[in-house]
Amino acid sequence: MTIKAVNEVVAGVKLAKDVHTPLGGLLLHKGKVLLPRDLEVLKAFMVDHVIVESVEADSTRIPTVKSAGQKPSLIFTGNQQGSGNEEAPVRKDLALHEEYDKTMTLVKNCYQSAITGELRMYEVRNQLDNLLKHQHEYHILKFIPRMTNRHDYRYHSAVLCALSSYKLAQWMGLPQKDWMQVAFAGLLHDIGNAKIDPIVLNKPSKLTEEENEEVRQHTTYGYQILKNVAAVNEGVRLAALQHHEKVDGSGYPLRLEGNKIHIYAKIVAVTDIFHAMTLDKFYRNAQSPYVVLEQIQLEAFGKLDPKIVQTFIQKVTALHSGTRVRLSNSTSGEIVFTDAQHPTRPMVSVQGEIINLMQQRQLYIEEVIY
């Protein structure tokens, strides 16, 4: 092991000890092979020295042959995830997309048949099970449906809420027996909209008080539709009824306070807001997922369950260094460091320049590319 000044460290050496920020946050892990952008991060955090393994013992750094007019570079052996030099990954989520599309079609049919109370739940359960078999390929910030139609956003929201609620139930430590039921809650939480006048439901301008009251009835209608459905438990029915309740008692339809709102409803409330705001509607464009996460974070104070919100934001923003993103100024770069205290505003390397989104508040991440 050798103590080296950061100004003397070259790309390709391996850290022998963890590196922390001046405030004590973990910046780089022990064993990390330093890349050029890591050196920029160290300088940006004003880290003076690091402890590295001796270069002579480092077998992971192999110089490439320099050809005329080519800048010197290094090839790293082993798993150097997120180096920034890789091509866009080969599509591995085709099965997920295929099952997603099938679930979308089934959800559409469910909305149409819900008016008469005839939900084909055996078919829905089988299809949802097929979809969730591929949930490990689903990343909330990265997944984009193959076929989107602004008029179908409610069906997309239902399927996405099922996938995201399933993950959030796991992250919250709910028993495994609840995971599928929480997915049902996400899938069916807005089923009561089937009984709302579509002209009112899709009205682009502000609703009148009477129209607003009609739309709010979808929670009660949803509970009534699911009341006699044997395939779902009471938590799923209550999620349909309570997903617009707020922990401070300001929600609807019953103005319940936090301890009276079912955990399924609290989970679905978060995923519902996220997907409703990040999907294109025929009267409004999708918003940046990172901007929406910040808005959800603000909602956590008195409105949403703060523990669920914190878990959701921390987990969905846990992207590895090297993840490519597009910023709101149309430039693209790579995430190089995410502060756990400010997960929606990481440091991004753009053409060799480190942009700290905590300092440059006018910028934000518009899209996760891969």
C-alpha positions as CSV (number, residue, x, y, z in Angstrom):
1,M,0.0,0.0,0.0
2,T,1.2,3.5,-0.8
3,I,-0.1,6.9,0.2
4,K,-0.3,9.1,-2.9
5,A,-1.2,12.7,-3.5
6,V,-4.3,12.9,-5.7
7,N,-2.3,15.1,-8.2
8,E,0.2,12.2,-8.6
9,V,-2.3,9.4,-9.0
10,V,-2.8,8.0,-12.5
11,A,-5.8,6.2,-13.9
12,G,-5.6,2.4,-13.4
13,V,-4.4,2.2,-9.9
14,K,-6.5,0.4,-7.3
15,L,-7.6,1.9,-4.0
16,A,-6.4,0.0,-1.0
17,K,-8.8,1.8,1.4
18,D,-12.2,3.5,1.1
19,V,-12.1,7.2,0.3
20,H,-14.5,9.5,2.2
21,T,-15.7,13.0,1.5
22,P,-14.6,15.8,4.0
23,L,-18.1,15.3,5.7
24,G,-17.5,11.6,6.1
25,G,-19.7,10.2,3.3
26,L,-18.3,7.2,1.3
27,L,-17.0,8.5,-2.0
28,L,-15.1,5.5,-3.5
29,H,-14.9,1.9,-2.3
30,K,-11.7,0.0,-1.5
31,G,-10.7,-2.1,-4.5
32,K,-12.0,0.4,-7.0
33,V,-9.8,0.8,-10.0
34,L,-9.5,4.5,-10.6
35,L,-10.8,5.9,-13.9
36,P,-10.0,9.4,-15.3
37,R,-13.4,10.6,-14.1
38,D,-12.7,9.3,-10.6
39,L,-9.7,11.5,-10.4
40,E,-11.9,14.5,-11.3
41,V,-14.3,13.5,-8.6
42,L,-11.5,13.3,-6.0
43,K,-10.3,16.8,-7.0
44,A,-13.9,18.2,-7.0
45,F,-14.2,17.0,-3.4
46,M,-10.8,18.4,-2.5
47,V,-9.4,15.0,-1.4
48,D,-5.6,15.5,-1.0
49,H,-4.4,11.9,-0.6
50,V,-5.5,8.4,-1.2
51,I,-4.1,5.0,-0.2
52,V,-3.5,2.8,-3.3
53,E,-2.0,-0.6,-4.0
54,S,1.5,-0.5,-5.4
55,V,1.5,-0.1,-9.1
56,E,4.0,-3.0,-9.4
57,A,1.5,-5.4,-7.8
58,D,-1.5,-4.1,-9.8
59,S,-2.2,-6.6,-12.6
60,T,-5.5,-4.9,-13.6
61,R,-3.8,-2.1,-15.5
62,I,-2.6,-3.0,-19.0
63,P,-1.4,-0.3,-21.3
64,T,-2.6,-0.4,-24.8
65,V,-0.4,0.0,-27.9
66,K,-0.5,3.6,-28.9
67,S,-1.0,4.2,-32.6
68,A,-0.2,7.4,-34.5
69,G,-2.5,10.2,-33.6
70,Q,-4.1,8.3,-30.8
71,K,-4.2,9.4,-27.2
72,P,-2.8,6.9,-24.7
73,S,-5.4,4.8,-23.1
74,L,-5.8,1.9,-20.6
75,I,-7.6,-1.3,-20.9
76,F,-9.1,-2.6,-17.6
77,T,-9.5,-6.3,-17.0
78,G,-12.2,-7.6,-14.7
79,N,-15.6,-6.1,-14.1
80,Q,-15.2,-2.4,-14.7
81,Q,-18.9,-1.5,-14.7
82,G,-19.8,1.9,-16.0
83,S,-16.5,2.8,-17.6
84,G,-18.2,5.1,-20.0
85,N,-16.4,3.5,-23.0
86,E,-18.9,0.8,-23.5
87,E,-21.5,0.6,-26.3
88,A,-25.2,0.8,-25.4
89,P,-26.1,-2.6,-23.9
90,V,-27.6,-5.3,-25.9
91,R,-31.4,-5.4,-25.3
92,K,-32.0,-8.1,-22.7
93,D,-35.5,-7.0,-21.6
94,L,-37.5,-8.1,-24.7
95,A,-39.4,-10.7,-22.6
96,L,-40.3,-8.0,-20.1
97,H,-41.7,-5.8,-22.9
98,E,-43.6,-8.7,-24.4
99,E,-45.3,-9.5,-21.1
100,Y,-45.8,-5.8,-20.4
101,D,-47.7,-5.4,-23.7
102,K,-49.9,-8.5,-23.0
103,T,-50.7,-7.1,-19.5
104,M,-51.6,-3.7,-21.1
105,T,-54.1,-5.4,-23.4
106,L,-55.6,-7.3,-20.5
107,V,-55.9,-4.2,-18.3
108,K,-57.8,-2.4,-21.1
109,N,-60.2,-5.3,-21.3
110,C,-60.6,-5.2,-17.5
111,Y,-61.6,-1.5,-17.5
112,Q,-64.2,-2.3,-20.2
113,S,-65.6,-5.3,-18.3
114,A,-65.4,-3.6,-14.8
115,I,-68.5,-1.6,-15.6
116,T,-70.5,-4.8,-15.4
117,G,-68.4,-6.2,-12.6
118,E,-67.0,-9.1,-14.7
119,L,-63.2,-9.1,-14.1
120,R,-61.4,-12.1,-15.5
121,M,-59.2,-12.4,-12.4
122,Y,-57.8,-15.9,-13.1
123,E,-56.5,-14.6,-16.5
124,V,-55.3,-11.4,-14.8
125,R,-53.4,-13.2,-12.1
126,N,-51.7,-15.6,-14.6
127,Q,-50.6,-12.7,-16.8
128,L,-49.4,-10.6,-13.9
129,D,-47.4,-13.6,-12.6
130,N,-45.8,-13.9,-16.1
131,L,-44.9,-10.2,-16.0
132,L,-43.4,-10.3,-12.6
133,K,-41.2,-13.2,-13.5
134,H,-39.2,-10.6,-15.5
135,Q,-39.3,-7.9,-12.8
136,H,-35.6,-8.2,-12.1
137,E,-35.1,-6.6,-15.6
138,Y,-37.4,-3.7,-14.7
139,H,-35.7,-0.5,-13.5
140,I,-38.2,2.2,-12.6
141,L,-36.1,5.1,-14.0
142,K,-35.0,3.3,-17.1
143,F,-38.0,1.4,-18.4
144,I,-39.9,2.9,-21.3
145,P,-42.8,1.0,-22.8
146,R,-42.3,0.2,-26.5
147,M,-45.7,1.4,-27.6
148,T,-47.2,4.5,-26.0
149,N,-50.4,6.3,-26.8
150,R,-51.3,9.4,-24.8
151,H,-54.9,8.2,-24.5
152,D,-53.7,4.9,-23.0
153,Y,-51.7,6.5,-20.2
154,R,-54.1,5.2,-17.5
155,Y,-53.5,1.6,-18.6
156,H,-49.7,2.2,-18.7
157,S,-49.9,3.8,-15.3
158,A,-51.7,0.7,-14.0
159,V,-49.1,-1.8,-15.3
160,L,-46.2,0.4,-14.2
161,C,-47.7,0.9,-10.7
162,A,-48.0,-2.9,-10.4
163,L,-44.3,-3.4,-11.3
164,S,-43.1,-0.5,-9.1
165,S,-45.4,-1.3,-6.1
166,Y,-44.2,-4.9,-6.2
167,K,-40.6,-3.7,-5.9
168,L,-41.5,-1.1,-3.2
169,A,-43.2,-3.8,-1.2
170,Q,-39.9,-5.8,-1.2
171,W,-37.8,-2.7,-0.4
172,M,-40.1,-2.0,2.6
173,G,-39.6,-5.5,3.9
174,L,-43.2,-6.7,3.6
175,P,-43.6,-10.5,3.8
176,Q,-43.4,-12.3,0.5
177,K,-47.1,-13.3,0.7
178,D,-47.9,-9.6,0.3
179,W,-45.8,-8.9,-2.8
180,M,-48.3,-10.2,-5.4
181,Q,-51.2,-8.6,-3.6
182,V,-49.4,-5.2,-3.6
183,A,-48.9,-5.7,-7.3
184,F,-52.6,-6.3,-7.7
185,A,-53.2,-3.1,-5.7
186,G,-51.0,-1.2,-8.1
187,L,-52.7,-2.7,-11.2
188,L,-56.3,-2.2,-10.0
189,H,-56.1,0.9,-7.8
190,D,-57.8,3.1,-10.5
191,I,-60.2,0.5,-11.7
192,G,-63.1,2.7,-10.5
193,N,-62.3,5.2,-13.3
194,A,-64.1,2.8,-15.5
195,K,-67.4,4.2,-14.1
196,I,-66.4,7.9,-14.6
197,D,-67.6,9.8,-17.6
198,P,-64.5,9.7,-19.9
199,I,-65.2,13.3,-21.1
200,V,-64.8,14.5,-17.5
201,L,-62.0,12.1,-16.8
202,N,-59.9,13.4,-19.8
203,K,-60.9,17.1,-19.6
204,P,-57.8,19.1,-20.3
205,S,-59.0,22.3,-18.6
206,K,-59.7,22.8,-14.9
207,L,-62.6,20.7,-13.5
208,T,-65.6,22.3,-12.0
209,E,-66.4,21.5,-8.3
210,E,-69.1,19.2,-9.5
211,E,-66.8,17.4,-12.0
212,N,-64.0,17.2,-9.4
213,E,-66.4,15.5,-7.0
214,E,-67.4,13.0,-9.7
215,V,-63.8,12.1,-10.4
216,R,-63.2,11.6,-6.7
217,Q,-65.9,8.9,-6.7
218,H,-63.5,6.6,-8.6
219,T,-62.0,5.5,-5.2
220,T,-65.4,4.4,-3.9
221,Y,-66.3,2.8,-7.2
222,G,-63.0,0.9,-7.2
223,Y,-63.7,-0.6,-3.8
224,Q,-67.2,-1.6,-4.9
225,I,-65.9,-3.3,-8.0
226,L,-63.3,-5.3,-6.1
227,K,-65.5,-6.0,-3.1
228,N,-66.6,-9.4,-4.3
229,V,-63.4,-10.4,-6.2
230,A,-62.0,-13.5,-4.5
231,A,-58.5,-13.3,-6.0
232,V,-57.6,-10.2,-4.1
233,N,-57.4,-9.5,-0.4
234,E,-58.9,-6.6,1.6
235,G,-55.6,-4.6,1.3
236,V,-56.1,-4.5,-2.5
237,R,-59.6,-3.2,-2.1
238,L,-58.5,-0.6,0.5
239,A,-55.8,0.5,-1.8
240,A,-58.4,1.3,-4.4
241,L,-60.4,3.2,-1.8
242,Q,-57.6,4.9,0.1
243,H,-54.7,5.7,-2.4
244,H,-55.7,9.4,-2.4
245,E,-55.8,9.7,1.4
246,K,-53.0,11.8,3.1
247,V,-51.3,11.0,6.3
248,D,-52.3,14.4,7.7
249,G,-56.0,13.6,7.1
250,S,-56.4,16.0,4.2
251,G,-57.1,13.4,1.5
252,Y,-60.2,11.7,0.2
253,P,-62.7,10.1,0.3
254,L,-62.7,9.5,4.1
255,R,-60.0,12.0,5.3
256,L,-58.2,9.2,7.1
257,E,-55.0,9.9,9.0
258,G,-51.8,8.0,8.6
259,N,-52.3,5.1,11.1
260,K,-55.7,4.3,9.5
261,I,-54.4,4.1,5.9
262,H,-53.6,0.6,4.8
263,I,-49.9,0.0,3.9
264,Y,-50.8,-1.1,0.4
265,A,-52.6,2.2,-0.2
266,K,-49.5,4.1,1.1
267,I,-47.2,2.3,-1.3
268,V,-49.6,2.7,-4.3
269,A,-50.0,6.4,-3.4
270,V,-46.3,7.0,-4.1
271,T,-46.0,4.9,-7.3
272,D,-49.3,6.4,-8.6
273,I,-48.0,9.9,-8.3
274,F,-44.6,9.0,-9.9
275,H,-46.1,7.3,-12.9
276,A,-49.0,9.7,-13.4
277,M,-46.4,12.6,-13.7
278,T,-43.8,10.8,-15.8
279,L,-46.2,9.5,-18.5
280,D,-47.4,11.5,-21.5
281,K,-51.1,12.5,-21.3
282,F,-52.9,13.8,-24.2
283,Y,-53.2,17.2,-22.5
284,R,-49.8,17.3,-20.8
285,N,-46.2,16.1,-21.6
286,A,-44.3,13.8,-19.2
287,Q,-42.1,15.4,-16.6
288,S,-38.5,14.5,-15.8
289,P,-38.5,11.5,-13.3
290,Y,-35.9,13.3,-11.2
291,V,-38.0,16.5,-11.0
292,V,-41.0,14.3,-10.0
293,L,-39.0,12.5,-7.3
294,E,-38.1,15.9,-5.8
295,Q,-41.8,16.9,-5.9
296,I,-42.7,13.6,-4.2
297,Q,-40.0,14.3,-1.6
298,L,-41.8,17.6,-0.8
299,E,-45.1,15.8,-0.6
300,A,-43.7,13.5,2.1
301,F,-44.1,16.3,4.6
302,G,-47.6,15.7,5.9
303,K,-49.0,14.1,2.8
304,L,-47.2,10.8,2.0
305,D,-45.6,8.3,4.3
306,P,-42.1,9.7,4.7
307,K,-40.5,6.3,5.2
308,I,-42.0,4.9,2.0
309,V,-41.0,8.0,0.1
310,Q,-37.4,7.9,1.4
311,T,-37.1,4.2,0.6
312,F,-38.5,4.7,-2.9
313,I,-36.2,7.7,-3.8
314,Q,-33.1,6.1,-2.3
315,K,-33.7,2.8,-4.2
316,V,-34.7,4.1,-7.6
317,T,-31.8,6.6,-7.7
318,A,-29.2,3.9,-6.7
319,L,-27.6,3.9,-10.2
320,H,-24.0,2.8,-10.6
321,S,-21.3,5.3,-11.5
322,G,-21.1,5.4,-15.3
323,T,-24.9,5.5,-15.9
324,R,-25.5,7.7,-18.8
325,V,-28.0,10.5,-18.4
326,R,-29.3,13.5,-20.4
327,L,-29.5,16.8,-18.6
328,S,-32.2,19.5,-19.0
329,N,-29.8,21.5,-21.2
330,S,-29.7,18.6,-23.7
331,T,-26.1,17.6,-22.9
332,S,-25.4,14.0,-21.9
333,G,-22.9,12.6,-19.5
334,E,-22.3,10.0,-16.8
335,I,-23.2,9.9,-13.1
336,V,-19.9,9.9,-11.2
337,F,-21.1,10.3,-7.6
338,T,-24.5,10.3,-5.8
339,D,-24.7,11.8,-2.3
340,A,-27.1,9.7,-0.2
341,Q,-28.4,13.0,1.4
342,H,-29.3,14.4,-2.0
343,P,-29.9,11.4,-4.3
344,T,-31.8,13.3,-7.0
345,R,-28.9,15.7,-7.6
346,P,-25.8,13.6,-8.3
347,M,-22.5,14.8,-9.8
348,V,-22.4,14.3,-13.6
349,S,-19.4,14.2,-15.9
350,V,-20.1,16.0,-19.2
351,Q,-17.3,16.1,-21.7
352,G,-14.7,15.9,-18.9
353,E,-16.3,18.6,-16.8
354,I,-17.8,17.6,-13.4
355,I,-21.3,19.2,-13.0
356,N,-22.5,19.3,-9.4
357,L,-26.3,19.4,-9.7
358,M,-26.6,20.4,-6.0
359,Q,-24.8,23.6,-6.9
360,Q,-26.3,24.1,-10.4
361,R,-29.9,24.0,-9.4
362,Q,-31.1,25.3,-12.8
363,L,-30.1,21.9,-14.3
364,Y,-31.6,18.5,-13.6
365,I,-31.5,15.0,-15.1
366,E,-34.1,14.8,-17.9
367,E,-33.7,11.2,-18.8
368,V,-31.7,8.1,-17.8
369,I,-30.3,6.7,-21.1
370,Y,-28.7,3.4,-20.0
